[in-house]
Amino acid sequence: MIGYYPGCTLKTVASIFDRTAREVFRELGVELRELKNWNCCGTVYSLASDDVMHQLAPVRNLIRAKEEGYTELLTLCAMCYNTLKRANELVRRDPEVLSKINDFMYLEEVKYDGSVEVIHGFELLRELEDKIKEKVKNPLEGLKFAPYYGCLLLRPREVAIDDPEDPQYLSHLVKLLGGEAIDFPYATECCGSYHTVGAKELVYQRTYEIVNLARELGADALVLSCPLCHFNLDARARELEAERSGFEHIPVFYFTELLAHAFGLSELQLKQKGTQ
């Protein structure tokens, strides 16, 4: 059993990410125990050194984890991981900031001390590789995937879950499940992120470049770990396909969907994949 922080998007439009993660980890012998009273992570980590208020949301979730006795808190969303991890590293290295945050949250019964470790699903899967091999019943044979990390799993370097310049874990996981991972030069390119709200044309351009290259290189689908990247590379790509002649979208999957398929828990919908 491990403390689990799903975050807002996995409870709404990315519910398939949450569901398949629970199923997959349960199959691997790990129970994801959702925090009882979590709140939004704050979405974007503040770079202002004196902006303590923006650290309250992520630290409050770490307090929840400590209250429930967890030493590790697992999350799957790249945005949540980046925000929680960076806030945690900040209070660990800066006692003054930690003290201010605890003072602000004086109504909390527990004072945070930096004792909870924030981890991403990839980090736990690395420890379960032998079990993963044992559970593969429906290998991804004949399927090619473009591994896509985006920004937040790899930047900044101190919170990266893989080599920021040459990440390999997604490719390794795809191969472990019997599929083929293409060498994808845009694996760490930004999809446009939250500019999808106010600068849609910018996101359309990023989406066009990323999806088009994946298709040209022979990928049947993209695989990733970020709901916002998923929206931009799937929903925005569908809009773009309707507007731009010659552009064709390809399916986009969360890495847990590949695991669920390989374990025989569900089937990948390569032709009709939607955003839910």
ChimeraX commands (.cxc) that place a marker at each C-alpha (Angstrom):
marker #1 position 0.00,0.00,0.00 radius 0.5
marker #1 position 1.24,3.44,-0.91 radius 0.5
marker #1 position -0.16,6.96,-0.54 radius 0.5
marker #1 position -1.71,8.12,-3.80 radius 0.5
marker #1 position -2.42,11.65,-4.99 radius 0.5
marker #1 position -4.61,11.54,-8.15 radius 0.5
marker #1 position -5.05,15.28,-8.65 radius 0.5
marker #1 position -7.99,17.07,-10.23 radius 0.5
marker #1 position -7.70,15.98,-13.86 radius 0.5
marker #1 position -7.51,12.26,-13.10 radius 0.5
marker #1 position -10.83,12.64,-11.32 radius 0.5
marker #1 position -12.47,14.28,-14.33 radius 0.5
marker #1 position -11.42,14.20,-18.00 radius 0.5
marker #1 position -8.47,11.82,-17.44 radius 0.5
marker #1 position -10.41,9.28,-15.40 radius 0.5
marker #1 position -9.11,6.44,-17.59 radius 0.5
marker #1 position -5.61,7.28,-16.35 radius 0.5
marker #1 position -6.75,6.91,-12.74 radius 0.5
marker #1 position -8.73,3.73,-13.36 radius 0.5
marker #1 position -6.08,1.90,-15.33 radius 0.5
marker #1 position -3.39,2.92,-12.84 radius 0.5
marker #1 position -5.33,1.43,-9.94 radius 0.5
marker #1 position -6.00,-1.77,-11.90 radius 0.5
marker #1 position -2.40,-2.14,-13.06 radius 0.5
marker #1 position -0.76,-1.53,-9.71 radius 0.5
marker #1 position -3.27,-3.82,-7.99 radius 0.5
marker #1 position -2.30,-6.52,-10.49 radius 0.5
marker #1 position 1.32,-5.89,-9.51 radius 0.5
marker #1 position 0.51,-6.29,-5.83 radius 0.5
marker #1 position 0.46,-2.60,-4.92 radius 0.5
marker #1 position -2.63,-0.90,-3.52 radius 0.5
marker #1 position -2.83,2.80,-4.34 radius 0.5
marker #1 position -4.48,4.35,-1.28 radius 0.5
marker #1 position -5.93,7.73,-2.21 radius 0.5
marker #1 position -5.40,10.53,0.29 radius 0.5
marker #1 position -8.64,11.14,2.18 radius 0.5
marker #1 position -8.75,14.93,1.98 radius 0.5
marker #1 position -6.48,16.13,-0.81 radius 0.5
marker #1 position -6.75,19.45,-2.62 radius 0.5
marker #1 position -5.53,20.80,-5.98 radius 0.5
marker #1 position -1.74,20.80,-6.15 radius 0.5
marker #1 position -1.73,24.43,-7.28 radius 0.5
marker #1 position -1.09,23.39,-10.90 radius 0.5
marker #1 position 1.98,25.52,-11.62 radius 0.5
marker #1 position 5.04,25.84,-9.41 radius 0.5
marker #1 position 5.80,29.48,-8.63 radius 0.5
marker #1 position 9.29,30.67,-9.57 radius 0.5
marker #1 position 9.09,33.80,-7.39 radius 0.5
marker #1 position 11.41,33.27,-4.43 radius 0.5
marker #1 position 9.16,35.26,-2.06 radius 0.5
marker #1 position 5.87,33.73,-3.23 radius 0.5
marker #1 position 5.27,31.51,-0.23 radius 0.5
marker #1 position 1.50,31.54,-0.65 radius 0.5
marker #1 position 1.69,29.48,-3.84 radius 0.5
marker #1 position 3.45,26.70,-1.92 radius 0.5
marker #1 position 0.59,26.22,0.54 radius 0.5
marker #1 position -1.53,24.02,-1.74 radius 0.5
marker #1 position 1.17,21.43,-2.51 radius 0.5
marker #1 position 2.51,21.39,1.06 radius 0.5
marker #1 position -0.99,20.88,2.45 radius 0.5
marker #1 position -1.20,17.65,0.44 radius 0.5
marker #1 position 2.12,16.56,1.90 radius 0.5
marker #1 position 0.68,17.24,5.36 radius 0.5
marker #1 position -2.28,15.00,4.48 radius 0.5
marker #1 position 0.15,12.24,3.51 radius 0.5
marker #1 position 2.09,12.63,6.76 radius 0.5
marker #1 position -1.14,12.60,8.79 radius 0.5
marker #1 position -2.06,9.26,7.25 radius 0.5
marker #1 position 1.35,7.79,8.00 radius 0.5
marker #1 position 2.81,7.66,4.49 radius 0.5
marker #1 position 6.52,8.16,3.88 radius 0.5
marker #1 position 5.97,8.19,0.11 radius 0.5
marker #1 position 3.32,9.91,-1.98 radius 0.5
marker #1 position 2.82,8.65,-5.52 radius 0.5
marker #1 position 1.33,10.72,-8.31 radius 0.5
marker #1 position 0.88,10.09,-12.03 radius 0.5
marker #1 position 0.07,13.48,-13.55 radius 0.5
marker #1 position 3.26,15.18,-14.72 radius 0.5
marker #1 position 2.01,18.60,-13.62 radius 0.5
marker #1 position 1.09,17.37,-10.13 radius 0.5
marker #1 position 4.40,15.54,-9.82 radius 0.5
marker #1 position 6.41,18.61,-10.80 radius 0.5
marker #1 position 4.52,20.95,-8.47 radius 0.5
marker #1 position 4.53,18.63,-5.45 radius 0.5
marker #1 position 8.13,17.56,-5.91 radius 0.5
marker #1 position 9.50,21.08,-6.32 radius 0.5
marker #1 position 7.54,22.43,-3.36 radius 0.5
marker #1 position 8.84,19.54,-1.27 radius 0.5
marker #1 position 12.43,20.15,-2.33 radius 0.5
marker #1 position 12.05,23.86,-1.55 radius 0.5
marker #1 position 10.93,23.35,2.04 radius 0.5
marker #1 position 13.60,20.70,2.57 radius 0.5
marker #1 position 16.42,23.05,1.63 radius 0.5
marker #1 position 14.97,26.27,3.07 radius 0.5
marker #1 position 13.96,26.04,6.76 radius 0.5
marker #1 position 12.79,29.65,6.74 radius 0.5
marker #1 position 10.25,28.99,3.99 radius 0.5
marker #1 position 9.10,25.83,5.76 radius 0.5
marker #1 position 8.60,27.77,8.98 radius 0.5
marker #1 position 6.56,30.46,7.18 radius 0.5
marker #1 position 4.38,27.85,5.50 radius 0.5
marker #1 position 3.69,26.08,8.79 radius 0.5
marker #1 position 2.87,29.46,10.38 radius 0.5
marker #1 position 0.39,30.24,7.60 radius 0.5
marker #1 position -1.29,26.87,8.11 radius 0.5
marker #1 position -1.60,27.22,11.88 radius 0.5
marker #1 position -4.96,25.43,11.89 radius 0.5
marker #1 position -3.32,22.21,10.71 radius 0.5
marker #1 position -2.76,19.73,13.52 radius 0.5
marker #1 position 0.42,18.43,11.88 radius 0.5
marker #1 position 3.45,20.58,11.07 radius 0.5
marker #1 position 5.23,19.55,7.89 radius 0.5
marker #1 position 8.91,18.63,8.16 radius 0.5
marker #1 position 9.85,17.47,4.66 radius 0.5
marker #1 position 9.63,13.80,5.61 radius 0.5
marker #1 position 7.35,12.64,2.76 radius 0.5
marker #1 position 9.00,11.57,-0.49 radius 0.5
marker #1 position 7.13,12.50,-3.68 radius 0.5
marker #1 position 7.49,9.85,-6.38 radius 0.5
marker #1 position 6.13,9.32,-9.89 radius 0.5
marker #1 position 4.55,6.11,-11.12 radius 0.5
marker #1 position 7.58,5.41,-13.31 radius 0.5
marker #1 position 9.80,5.22,-10.24 radius 0.5
marker #1 position 7.63,2.53,-8.67 radius 0.5
marker #1 position 7.37,0.58,-11.92 radius 0.5
marker #1 position 11.16,0.41,-12.11 radius 0.5
marker #1 position 11.11,-1.57,-8.86 radius 0.5
marker #1 position 8.45,-3.95,-10.20 radius 0.5
marker #1 position 10.05,-4.95,-13.50 radius 0.5
marker #1 position 10.15,-8.69,-12.78 radius 0.5
marker #1 position 6.47,-8.68,-11.83 radius 0.5
marker #1 position 5.61,-6.71,-14.97 radius 0.5
marker #1 position 7.27,-9.37,-17.12 radius 0.5
marker #1 position 5.28,-12.08,-15.33 radius 0.5
marker #1 position 1.96,-10.30,-15.86 radius 0.5
marker #1 position 2.20,-9.71,-19.62 radius 0.5
marker #1 position -0.53,-11.81,-21.26 radius 0.5
marker #1 position -1.33,-9.70,-24.29 radius 0.5
marker #1 position 1.96,-8.23,-25.57 radius 0.5
marker #1 position 1.99,-5.10,-27.72 radius 0.5
marker #1 position 3.47,-7.01,-30.64 radius 0.5
marker #1 position 3.39,-5.23,-33.99 radius 0.5
marker #1 position 2.63,-1.83,-32.44 radius 0.5
marker #1 position 4.96,1.17,-32.61 radius 0.5
marker #1 position 4.79,3.94,-30.02 radius 0.5
marker #1 position 6.34,7.40,-29.87 radius 0.5
marker #1 position 7.44,8.02,-26.25 radius 0.5
marker #1 position 6.54,11.55,-25.17 radius 0.5
marker #1 position 7.68,13.08,-21.87 radius 0.5
marker #1 position 7.01,16.77,-22.44 radius 0.5
marker #1 position 8.51,19.25,-20.00 radius 0.5
marker #1 position 7.43,18.55,-16.46 radius 0.5
marker #1 position 8.82,15.08,-15.82 radius 0.5
marker #1 position 12.31,16.18,-16.79 radius 0.5
marker #1 position 12.63,19.87,-15.89 radius 0.5
marker #1 position 14.23,21.19,-13.81 radius 0.5
marker #1 position 16.99,18.62,-13.59 radius 0.5
marker #1 position 16.74,18.18,-9.81 radius 0.5
marker #1 position 13.24,16.69,-10.06 radius 0.5
marker #1 position 13.74,14.73,-13.31 radius 0.5
marker #1 position 12.55,11.12,-13.28 radius 0.5
marker #1 position 15.00,10.23,-16.07 radius 0.5
marker #1 position 17.96,11.68,-17.96 radius 0.5
marker #1 position 16.67,15.15,-18.97 radius 0.5
marker #1 position 18.65,15.08,-22.21 radius 0.5
marker #1 position 18.05,11.49,-23.24 radius 0.5
marker #1 position 15.19,9.86,-21.29 radius 0.5
marker #1 position 14.75,6.16,-21.89 radius 0.5
marker #1 position 12.23,4.76,-19.43 radius 0.5
marker #1 position 9.12,5.02,-21.60 radius 0.5
marker #1 position 10.92,3.28,-24.45 radius 0.5
marker #1 position 12.10,0.60,-22.04 radius 0.5
marker #1 position 8.57,0.10,-20.71 radius 0.5
marker #1 position 7.09,-0.22,-24.20 radius 0.5
marker #1 position 9.69,-2.85,-25.08 radius 0.5
marker #1 position 9.05,-4.64,-21.78 radius 0.5
marker #1 position 5.40,-4.94,-22.83 radius 0.5
marker #1 position 6.31,-6.38,-26.23 radius 0.5
marker #1 position 5.89,-3.24,-28.32 radius 0.5
marker #1 position 8.33,-1.15,-30.33 radius 0.5
marker #1 position 9.38,2.35,-29.27 radius 0.5
marker #1 position 10.52,4.57,-32.09 radius 0.5
marker #1 position 13.46,6.93,-31.70 radius 0.5
marker #1 position 11.47,10.15,-31.28 radius 0.5
marker #1 position 13.40,13.45,-31.48 radius 0.5
marker #1 position 10.46,15.44,-30.07 radius 0.5
marker #1 position 10.09,13.29,-26.94 radius 0.5
marker #1 position 10.99,16.20,-24.65 radius 0.5
marker #1 position 9.53,19.10,-26.65 radius 0.5
marker #1 position 6.84,21.26,-25.04 radius 0.5
marker #1 position 3.30,20.72,-26.35 radius 0.5
marker #1 position 2.31,24.31,-25.60 radius 0.5
marker #1 position 1.01,23.46,-22.14 radius 0.5
marker #1 position -1.62,25.81,-20.67 radius 0.5
marker #1 position -1.24,28.20,-23.61 radius 0.5
marker #1 position -4.04,26.03,-24.98 radius 0.5
marker #1 position -6.38,28.40,-23.09 radius 0.5
marker #1 position -5.25,31.75,-24.47 radius 0.5
marker #1 position -2.95,31.02,-27.41 radius 0.5
marker #1 position -4.55,28.14,-29.26 radius 0.5
marker #1 position -2.66,28.82,-32.49 radius 0.5
marker #1 position 0.65,28.31,-30.68 radius 0.5
marker #1 position -0.58,24.97,-29.39 radius 0.5
marker #1 position -1.84,24.00,-32.84 radius 0.5
marker #1 position 1.64,24.59,-34.22 radius 0.5
marker #1 position 3.34,22.55,-31.50 radius 0.5
marker #1 position 0.76,19.80,-31.88 radius 0.5
marker #1 position 1.19,19.73,-35.64 radius 0.5
marker #1 position 4.97,19.36,-35.37 radius 0.5
marker #1 position 4.92,16.68,-32.66 radius 0.5
marker #1 position 2.08,14.53,-34.00 radius 0.5
marker #1 position 3.12,14.86,-37.62 radius 0.5
marker #1 position 6.66,13.70,-36.90 radius 0.5
marker #1 position 5.43,10.76,-34.82 radius 0.5
marker #1 position 3.19,9.66,-37.69 radius 0.5
marker #1 position 5.91,10.17,-40.31 radius 0.5
marker #1 position 8.28,8.01,-38.25 radius 0.5
marker #1 position 5.75,5.19,-38.28 radius 0.5
marker #1 position 4.26,5.45,-34.80 radius 0.5
marker #1 position 0.82,3.93,-34.31 radius 0.5
marker #1 position 0.29,6.07,-31.21 radius 0.5
marker #1 position 1.88,8.43,-28.71 radius 0.5
marker #1 position 2.37,7.33,-25.08 radius 0.5
marker #1 position 2.70,9.82,-22.23 radius 0.5
marker #1 position 2.00,10.70,-18.58 radius 0.5
marker #1 position 0.55,14.21,-18.68 radius 0.5
marker #1 position -3.19,14.97,-19.00 radius 0.5
marker #1 position -2.50,18.44,-20.40 radius 0.5
marker #1 position -0.14,17.03,-23.02 radius 0.5
marker #1 position -2.81,14.43,-23.78 radius 0.5
marker #1 position -5.41,17.13,-24.35 radius 0.5
marker #1 position -3.16,19.15,-26.64 radius 0.5
marker #1 position -1.88,16.19,-28.64 radius 0.5
marker #1 position -5.25,14.46,-28.89 radius 0.5
marker #1 position -8.19,16.88,-28.66 radius 0.5
marker #1 position -6.36,19.80,-30.26 radius 0.5
marker #1 position -4.96,17.45,-32.90 radius 0.5
marker #1 position -8.48,16.36,-33.81 radius 0.5
marker #1 position -9.52,19.99,-34.20 radius 0.5
marker #1 position -6.45,20.61,-36.32 radius 0.5
marker #1 position -7.20,17.59,-38.50 radius 0.5
marker #1 position -10.61,19.06,-39.30 radius 0.5
marker #1 position -9.08,22.41,-40.25 radius 0.5
marker #1 position -5.80,21.57,-41.95 radius 0.5
marker #1 position -5.69,19.47,-45.10 radius 0.5
marker #1 position -3.09,16.72,-45.06 radius 0.5
marker #1 position -2.75,16.54,-41.28 radius 0.5
marker #1 position -3.79,13.32,-39.59 radius 0.5
marker #1 position -3.94,12.75,-35.85 radius 0.5
marker #1 position -2.85,9.51,-34.20 radius 0.5
marker #1 position -4.12,7.95,-30.95 radius 0.5
marker #1 position -2.65,9.14,-27.65 radius 0.5
marker #1 position -2.43,6.83,-24.63 radius 0.5
marker #1 position -1.40,7.08,-21.01 radius 0.5
marker #1 position 1.34,4.61,-20.13 radius 0.5
marker #1 position -1.06,2.83,-17.74 radius 0.5
marker #1 position -3.33,2.03,-20.68 radius 0.5
marker #1 position -0.48,0.14,-22.34 radius 0.5
marker #1 position 0.13,-1.79,-19.13 radius 0.5
marker #1 position -3.58,-2.58,-18.73 radius 0.5
marker #1 position -3.72,-3.87,-22.32 radius 0.5
marker #1 position -0.60,-5.99,-21.90 radius 0.5
marker #1 position -1.93,-7.44,-18.64 radius 0.5
marker #1 position -5.21,-8.38,-20.32 radius 0.5
marker #1 position -7.24,-5.94,-18.21 radius 0.5
marker #1 position -8.52,-3.81,-21.12 radius 0.5
marker #1 position -8.00,-3.25,-24.84 radius 0.5
marker #1 position -6.33,-0.33,-26.58 radius 0.5
marker #1 position -8.66,1.39,-29.03 radius 0.5
marker #1 position -6.20,2.30,-31.75 radius 0.5
marker #1 position -8.79,3.61,-34.19 radius 0.5
marker #1 position -11.43,5.18,-31.96 radius 0.5
marker #1 position -9.35,6.53,-29.06 radius 0.5
marker #1 position -11.00,9.56,-27.46 radius 0.5
marker #1 position -10.00,11.99,-24.74 radius 0.5
marker #1 position -11.84,10.40,-21.85 radius 0.5
marker link #1:1,2 radius 0.2
marker link #1:2,3 radius 0.2
marker link #1:3,4 radius 0.2
marker link #1:4,5 radius 0.2
marker link #1:5,6 radius 0.2
marker link #1:6,7 radius 0.2
marker link #1:7,8 radius 0.2
marker link #1:8,9 radius 0.2
marker link #1:9,10 radius 0.2
marker link #1:10,11 radius 0.2
marker link #1:11,12 radius 0.2
marker link #1:12,13 radius 0.2
marker link #1:13,14 radius 0.2
marker link #1:14,15 radius 0.2
marker link #1:15,16 radius 0.2
marker link #1:16,17 radius 0.2
marker link #1:17,18 radius 0.2
marker link #1:18,19 radius 0.2
marker link #1:19,20 radius 0.2
marker link #1:20,21 radius 0.2
marker link #1:21,22 radius 0.2
marker link #1:22,23 radius 0.2
marker link #1:23,24 radius 0.2
marker link #1:24,25 radius 0.2
marker link #1:25,26 radius 0.2
marker link #1:26,27 radius 0.2
marker link #1:27,28 radius 0.2
marker link #1:28,29 radius 0.2
marker link #1:29,30 radius 0.2
marker link #1:30,31 radius 0.2
marker link #1:31,32 radius 0.2
marker link #1:32,33 radius 0.2
marker link #1:33,34 radius 0.2
marker link #1:34,35 radius 0.2
marker link #1:35,36 radius 0.2
marker link #1:36,37 radius 0.2
marker link #1:37,38 radius 0.2
marker link #1:38,39 radius 0.2
marker link #1:39,40 radius 0.2
marker link #1:40,41 radius 0.2
marker link #1:41,42 radius 0.2
marker link #1:42,43 radius 0.2
marker link #1:43,44 radius 0.2
marker link #1:44,45 radius 0.2
marker link #1:45,46 radius 0.2
marker link #1:46,47 radius 0.2
marker link #1:47,48 radius 0.2
marker link #1:48,49 radius 0.2
marker link #1:49,50 radius 0.2
marker link #1:50,51 radius 0.2
marker link #1:51,52 radius 0.2
marker link #1:52,53 radius 0.2
marker link #1:53,54 radius 0.2
marker link #1:54,55 radius 0.2
marker link #1:55,56 radius 0.2
marker link #1:56,57 radius 0.2
marker link #1:57,58 radius 0.2
marker link #1:58,59 radius 0.2
marker link #1:59,60 radius 0.2
marker link #1:60,61 radius 0.2
marker link #1:61,62 radius 0.2
marker link #1:62,63 radius 0.2
marker link #1:63,64 radius 0.2
marker link #1:64,65 radius 0.2
marker link #1:65,66 radius 0.2
marker link #1:66,67 radius 0.2
marker link #1:67,68 radius 0.2
marker link #1:68,69 radius 0.2
marker link #1:69,70 radius 0.2
marker link #1:70,71 radius 0.2
marker link #1:71,72 radius 0.2
marker link #1:72,73 radius 0.2
marker link #1:73,74 radius 0.2
marker link #1:74,75 radius 0.2
marker link #1:75,76 radius 0.2
marker link #1:76,77 radius 0.2
marker link #1:77,78 radius 0.2
marker link #1:78,79 radius 0.2
marker link #1:79,80 radius 0.2
marker link #1:80,81 radius 0.2
marker link #1:81,82 radius 0.2
marker link #1:82,83 radius 0.2
marker link #1:83,84 radius 0.2
marker link #1:84,85 radius 0.2
marker link #1:85,86 radius 0.2
marker link #1:86,87 radius 0.2
marker link #1:87,88 radius 0.2
marker link #1:88,89 radius 0.2
marker link #1:89,90 radius 0.2
marker link #1:90,91 radius 0.2
marker link #1:91,92 radius 0.2
marker link #1:92,93 radius 0.2
marker link #1:93,94 radius 0.2
marker link #1:94,95 radius 0.2
marker link #1:95,96 radius 0.2
marker link #1:96,97 radius 0.2
marker link #1:97,98 radius 0.2
marker link #1:98,99 radius 0.2
marker link #1:99,100 radius 0.2
marker link #1:100,101 radius 0.2
marker link #1:101,102 radius 0.2
marker link #1:102,103 radius 0.2
marker link #1:103,104 radius 0.2
marker link #1:104,105 radius 0.2
marker link #1:105,106 radius 0.2
marker link #1:106,107 radius 0.2
marker link #1:107,108 radius 0.2
marker link #1:108,109 radius 0.2
marker link #1:109,110 radius 0.2
marker link #1:110,111 radius 0.2
marker link #1:111,112 radius 0.2
marker link #1:112,113 radius 0.2
marker link #1:113,114 radius 0.2
marker link #1:114,115 radius 0.2
marker link #1:115,116 radius 0.2
marker link #1:116,117 radius 0.2
marker link #1:117,118 radius 0.2
marker link #1:118,119 radius 0.2
marker link #1:119,120 radius 0.2
marker link #1:120,121 radius 0.2
marker link #1:121,122 radius 0.2
marker link #1:122,123 radius 0.2
marker link #1:123,124 radius 0.2
marker link #1:124,125 radius 0.2
marker link #1:125,126 radius 0.2
marker link #1:126,127 radius 0.2
marker link #1:127,128 radius 0.2
marker link #1:128,129 radius 0.2
marker link #1:129,130 radius 0.2
marker link #1:130,131 radius 0.2
marker link #1:131,132 radius 0.2
marker link #1:132,133 radius 0.2
marker link #1:133,134 radius 0.2
marker link #1:134,135 radius 0.2
marker link #1:135,136 radius 0.2
marker link #1:136,137 radius 0.2
marker link #1:137,138 radius 0.2
marker link #1:138,139 radius 0.2
marker link #1:139,140 radius 0.2
marker link #1:140,141 radius 0.2
marker link #1:141,142 radius 0.2
marker link #1:142,143 radius 0.2
marker link #1:143,144 radius 0.2
marker link #1:144,145 radius 0.2
marker link #1:145,146 radius 0.2
marker link #1:146,147 radius 0.2
marker link #1:147,148 radius 0.2
marker link #1:148,149 radius 0.2
marker link #1:149,150 radius 0.2
marker link #1:150,151 radius 0.2
marker link #1:151,152 radius 0.2
marker link #1:152,153 radius 0.2
marker link #1:153,154 radius 0.2
marker link #1:154,155 radius 0.2
marker link #1:155,156 radius 0.2
marker link #1:156,157 radius 0.2
marker link #1:157,158 radius 0.2
marker link #1:158,159 radius 0.2
marker link #1:159,160 radius 0.2
marker link #1:160,161 radius 0.2
marker link #1:161,162 radius 0.2
marker link #1:162,163 radius 0.2
marker link #1:163,164 radius 0.2
marker link #1:164,165 radius 0.2
marker link #1:165,166 radius 0.2
marker link #1:166,167 radius 0.2
marker link #1:167,168 radius 0.2
marker link #1:168,169 radius 0.2
marker link #1:169,170 radius 0.2
marker link #1:170,171 radius 0.2
marker link #1:171,172 radius 0.2
marker link #1:172,173 radius 0.2
marker link #1:173,174 radius 0.2
marker link #1:174,175 radius 0.2
marker link #1:175,176 radius 0.2
marker link #1:176,177 radius 0.2
marker link #1:177,178 radius 0.2
marker link #1:178,179 radius 0.2
marker link #1:179,180 radius 0.2
marker link #1:180,181 radius 0.2
marker link #1:181,182 radius 0.2
marker link #1:182,183 radius 0.2
marker link #1:183,184 radius 0.2
marker link #1:184,185 radius 0.2
marker link #1:185,186 radius 0.2
marker link #1:186,187 radius 0.2
marker link #1:187,188 radius 0.2
marker link #1:188,189 radius 0.2
marker link #1:189,190 radius 0.2
marker link #1:190,191 radius 0.2
marker link #1:191,192 radius 0.2
marker link #1:192,193 radius 0.2
marker link #1:193,194 radius 0.2
marker link #1:194,195 radius 0.2
marker link #1:195,196 radius 0.2
marker link #1:196,197 radius 0.2
marker link #1:197,198 radius 0.2
marker link #1:198,199 radius 0.2
marker link #1:199,200 radius 0.2
marker link #1:200,201 radius 0.2
marker link #1:201,202 radius 0.2
marker link #1:202,203 radius 0.2
marker link #1:203,204 radius 0.2
marker link #1:204,205 radius 0.2
marker link #1:205,206 radius 0.2
marker link #1:206,207 radius 0.2
marker link #1:207,208 radius 0.2
marker link #1:208,209 radius 0.2
marker link #1:209,210 radius 0.2
marker link #1:210,211 radius 0.2
marker link #1:211,212 radius 0.2
marker link #1:212,213 radius 0.2
marker link #1:213,214 radius 0.2
marker link #1:214,215 radius 0.2
marker link #1:215,216 radius 0.2
marker link #1:216,217 radius 0.2
marker link #1:217,218 radius 0.2
marker link #1:218,219 radius 0.2
marker link #1:219,220 radius 0.2
marker link #1:220,221 radius 0.2
marker link #1:221,222 radius 0.2
marker link #1:222,223 radius 0.2
marker link #1:223,224 radius 0.2
marker link #1:224,225 radius 0.2
marker link #1:225,226 radius 0.2
marker link #1:226,227 radius 0.2
marker link #1:227,228 radius 0.2
marker link #1:228,229 radius 0.2
marker link #1:229,230 radius 0.2
marker link #1:230,231 radius 0.2
marker link #1:231,232 radius 0.2
marker link #1:232,233 radius 0.2
marker link #1:233,234 radius 0.2
marker link #1:234,235 radius 0.2
marker link #1:235,236 radius 0.2
marker link #1:236,237 radius 0.2
marker link #1:237,238 radius 0.2
marker link #1:238,239 radius 0.2
marker link #1:239,240 radius 0.2
marker link #1:240,241 radius 0.2
marker link #1:241,242 radius 0.2
marker link #1:242,243 radius 0.2
marker link #1:243,244 radius 0.2
marker link #1:244,245 radius 0.2
marker link #1:245,246 radius 0.2
marker link #1:246,247 radius 0.2
marker link #1:247,248 radius 0.2
marker link #1:248,249 radius 0.2
marker link #1:249,250 radius 0.2
marker link #1:250,251 radius 0.2
marker link #1:251,252 radius 0.2
marker link #1:252,253 radius 0.2
marker link #1:253,254 radius 0.2
marker link #1:254,255 radius 0.2
marker link #1:255,256 radius 0.2
marker link #1:256,257 radius 0.2
marker link #1:257,258 radius 0.2
marker link #1:258,259 radius 0.2
marker link #1:259,260 radius 0.2
marker link #1:260,261 radius 0.2
marker link #1:261,262 radius 0.2
marker link #1:262,263 radius 0.2
marker link #1:263,264 radius 0.2
marker link #1:264,265 radius 0.2
marker link #1:265,266 radius 0.2
marker link #1:266,267 radius 0.2
marker link #1:267,268 radius 0.2
marker link #1:268,269 radius 0.2
marker link #1:269,270 radius 0.2
marker link #1:270,271 radius 0.2
marker link #1:271,272 radius 0.2
marker link #1:272,273 radius 0.2
marker link #1:273,274 radius 0.2
marker link #1:274,275 radius 0.2
marker link #1:275,276 radius 0.2
view
